[in-house]
Amino acid sequence: MTNLAIIASHPIQYYAPLFRCLAEDCNFNIKVFYLWDFGITNQIDPGFKQSLKWDIPLLDGYDFEFVPNISKNRGTHHIFGLQNPNLTQQVLTFQPDAILLTVSYNYASMYSFIWQMRNINIPMIFRGDSHRIQAKNNFKSQIKKLFIAKIFENFDACLYVGKANYEYFKYHSVLESKLFFAPHAIDNKRFSAMTNEISSQAKNWKQELGIPTKNMVILFAGKFEDKKRPLDLIQAFINAQLKSVSLLLVGAGNLDSEMRDLSKHHKQIYFAPFQNQSLMPRTYASSDVFVLPSYGSDETWGLAINEAMCMGCPVIVSSHVGCAADLVKHRKNGLIFEAGNVEDLTASLKEALADHYRLKRWGEESKIIVRDYCYDRIISGLKEALAAICKK
């Protein structure tokens, strides 16, 4: 049995079920070391601009401990938001056979931890999701490339979540022999267990929102912030002039007033507040197609796409969304449009909504594709990495 220490920034709804699966696996004895308590206490989310606490269990079914964070401005939005001077001591007290980092190295605590572990003979594995889809090639980027490559030299293996992330690691000189596939995944079982009850809840919710029963629904769910480009979607929907189609925008954020102002003269645009995790299956079940129009390098994957696909949604994503190359098969389960191009997004909306029956087929294909992006596959990749490390 492998004593596996896992370092995570904070309890995350996508990781907690994975940790439970690892705890149930007889090959592992795990302990998760959290660097921040966001998600289990009411705290302001910078993206949603409101107090947030997840309504599903995030700490059940596995061993964990919190490492005291002395930062005066705790969080993952800046390098000094995670400052945990006791991290190395607490991890070593667990006597791990291996250490898995699921948190970015780009925090004060992680730089300190990596430096302190450099002469300690415990293999370390890094799992990240960065990509270079919108990369710049200049002097500054070359210096950054060398710096990141030096960081990755400290790891015995790296787990990549998809094609774009694989290319990111390769660009930073990580050997192919050190790379193992461990895809981004969500709790597929919870989201795919769609029942008649959820369908009924979705129907009732749409009625409460005032969406006409006969209308098809385009859904955006997430933070109302610049990188998600909800304004692009609103403008594209207005331009498309689709008949018997509504646009539903679910979430909150600093673009809220601007989005409502752009939408105020258009009757078929609807807003709903932030929906906690227990309500997300109903949210996706309310739609006919899910859209993620993000722009820039910050949309490293887009796990909302996994969730939507589990619920049988066809998807439309921008070319900057990290999961596009893995999960979106153009004209098979959705469409990929040029990021930031409102005309291209408008055309995609028109194409997708032109054939209701084809859209249904795309949704069925989504469910098939996303099956392989599951926790079992992550654990398999982790085991492959550990086996390779043990051979050294």
JOKAZI-V364244 format. One line per field, one symbol per residue. phi: phi as a letter, one per 30 degrees, with the letter a starting at -180 (. if undefined). Layout:
BEGIN
phi=???
END
This chain:
BEGIN
phi=.cdcdccbdadbddcedddddddddddbbcbccccacdjcbdbdddddhadbbdccdcbdiadaacceccddbdlccadcdcbbdceeddddddhddabcccceddbeddddddddddccdbdbbcbbbdbbdcdccbedddddedddedddddcdabcccadddeddddeciddedccbdbddabdeddddddcddddddddddddddideedddbccbblddbeddhddeddddddddhddhbccccckaldceddddddcdcbdccbcbdecdedcdedddddccacbbcebjddddbjdddedddedicdbbbddcdededcccceicblbccdeicddddeddddddddbddddddddddeddddedcbdedddddddddddddddd
END
